């Protein structure tokens, strides 16, 4: 097939658009681009949904500036086939990993499943953040997105 974009190119494009977006909306978010791309590389629609909720616009409105580097200097460029296994699908994660964290309440479990469905699969970090923010998923997402 012709004109197919490789996964690495798609992720670099997503990173470039995120950087442009954050330069416009919230420069503090730029340092989190690599993590956001890793978490949402396969769920751009979910990412756009969060960005719309928080900033009132999403990546579809971003005009790419050509001179801009595709990745922040601290980030590692995404290369296909560098031995990193793809992240587990959120559906697979939610059920198994939630049980591994001690003393998770019913509310926390539901919040973790929501976060997992949005691409935030690090259950232990999510539990810590949920407890820090009193179970407020919106605040957890803000912190995960580097607000």
C-alpha positions, 0 to 999 in steps of 0.5 A, spaced: 500 500 500 502 507 498 502 513 503 501 509 509 504 512 515 508 508 520 507 508 527 513 512 529 511 517 524 504 518 527 507 518 534 512 524 532 506 527 528 502 527 534 508 529 539 509 535 534 502 537 534 501 537 542 507 541 543 504 546 538 498 546 542 501 547 549 505 552 546 499 556 545 495 554 551 499 551 557 507 551 556 508 547 562 505 541 559 510 541 554 515 537 558 509 532 559 508 531 551 513 524 551 508 521 556 502 523 553 504 521 547 506 514 550 499 514 553 495 516 548 498 514 541 493 509 540 487 513 543 487 520 539 480 521 540 480 520 547 486 525 548 482 530 544 476 529 548 480 531 555 483 537 551 477 540 549 474 539 556 480 542 559 482 548 554 476 548 549 479 546 543 483 540 541 489 538 536 485 538 530 485 546 531 493 546 531 497 549 526 503 546 525 509 550 525 514 547 520 521 550 524 519 547 530 523 540 532 518 534 532 520 532 540 522 536 546 530 536 547 529 531 553 524 526 550 526 520 546 524 520 539 519 514 538 522 509 534 519 503 531 522 496 533 527 499 538 525 493 543 520 497 547 513 492 547 507 496 545 503 498 551 497 493 554 490 495 551 487 499 557 481 493 557 486 488 559 490 492 564 483 495 568 481 488 570 488 485 572 492 490 575 487 494 579 486 487 584 494 488 585 494 494 589 492 494 596 485 496 599 482 499 593 475 502 594 469 501 590 470 508 588 477 508 586 476 502 582 471 505 578 475 511 577 481 507 575 477 503 570 475 510 567 483 512 567 485 506 564 480 507 559 483 514 557 490 511 556 492 512 563 494 505 565 499 506 571 494 503 576 499 504 582 500 512 580 493 513 579 491 510 586 496 515 589 493 521 585 486 519 587 488 519 594 492 525 594 486 529 590 480 525 594 478 521 588 477 527 584 478 524 577 478 531 573 484 533 578 488 526 577 487 527 569 490 535 570 496 532 574 497 526 569 497 531 563 501 536 567 497 542 568 
